[in-house]
Amino acid sequence: MRHETSRPAAASLLVLVAAISVIAACTRYDVAQLRGDWRAEYPFGTETLTLRADGRYEQRFVLKSTGEVTTRSGKWEYDTRDGRLVVHDCMDVVEDFVKLRQDYKTSKVTSVMMPEREHLFYGRLVLGSEEYPLRKQ
């Protein structure tokens, strides 16, 4: 026996899923929730981003093949109105979402990220790409 979902029911389900996704994407966080250490593991190294209460950050990247450490520091800010975390003049270590950027030591970018939960409404806070997110420690 074949079971078919009615079109109105399917449309209602689609609207519900879309609404939940919009609500999750629009979640704002308290600045205190963002302060502290964030960590991303890549096949080629480990990145740590420390957001301090004074609006400064320290970024640290350890190259897996050699153990070489590269650091950068600067300012960060969080706009509670639109939920954007902005990290000024940070290193960009990933190219094409999957490989080490060859000029990562000298690269300077302003990174704009939207903090979100790892699993929609629960789990650790994450920043950045889905492939290699920075996870709140």
N, C-alpha and C positions, 0 to 999 in steps of 0.2 A: 504494500500500500504506500503510495506516495503522499508525503505531507508538504503542502505548500503554505508559505507565509503570505498573508494578504498584503497587498500593496500599502494600504494605510498603516498597518502594523510595522512593515519594513521601513516606511518613511519615518514613522515615529521613533523607531530605534535609531535610525541614522541621525535624526535631529538630537536625540539624547546623547549619543556618542560625541557629536560635534560640540554640544554645549559643555559637556564634561571636559573635553580637550581645551576649549577656550578658557574655562574657569581655571584649569590647571596651569595654563600658560600665563595667565594674568596674576598669579599669586605673587604677592609682595612679601619680602622678608624684612625682619628687623636687622639693622646694621650689625648688631651684636652677634647674630647668627652667622654672619659672613666672616667675621674676624677669625683669625687663627690659620691653621695649616691646611693646605690643599695639596693633593698629590696625584700625579698621572704617571702610569707605567707605559712605556713604549718598548717595542722590540729592540731599540737602539739606545735606550737610556731612561732615566727617571727625572721628572721635573717636580719641584716643590715650590709652591707659592705661599708665602706667609703674608697675610693681610693684618696690619697692626692697627690699633685703636687710634693712633695719631694721623691716620690717612697715608701712611707710608707702607711700602711693600718690599719684600725681598724675594727674588726669584732665583732658584738654584737648579742647575741642570747638570747631571752626572752622566757622562758618556759611558755606556756599558763596555765598549771594547777596550778602553784605556783607563777608565776610572777618573778621567780628567773632569774637574769641576769648573763650571762657569757660572758667575753670579751677576745679577743686575738688581738695581733698586730704583725706586721712584715713588710716585704718588698714585693712589687709587681713590675712587669715589663710588658711591652707590646712590642712584636716584630713586628714592622711594615712590615717586609719582609714576614712573614708567617701568620700574623694576630692572634697570640696566646697571650692571657693574662695569666700570670703566677702569682699566689698568693702563696707565700712560708709560710710553717708552719701554715696553717690556720686550724680551727676546721672543722671536717666533721660531720655535725649534722644529715644527712639523711642516712639511711641504706636501701638497696634494693629499692631505689627510692621512698619509701612511708612511712617509719616509722622512729621514733627517734632512733638514734644510742645511745646505753646505755652508752658508754664511750666517748661521744662527748666532755666532759669537758677536757679530757686529750689527745684526738686524735690530731695528727699533721700530716697533709698531704700537699703536694704541689699540688695545683689544677691548671690544665691547661684548659682554656676555650676559646672558639671562640665567640667573640661578634657578634651578628646578630640582624637584625630587627625583630620585633614581627610578622610582616606580609610581608614577603619576602623583598620588597623594601621600605616599609614605617612602621610607628609605632615606639614605644619606642624601645630602645636597650635592649636586654636581654642577660643573661649569664646562663650557666648551663643547667639543664634538662628541657625537655618540660613540665613535670608534675608540677614542682615547680621552675620556673626560677627566678633568681634575675632580677628585672626590674629596669632600670635607673629611678631615681626619679627626 
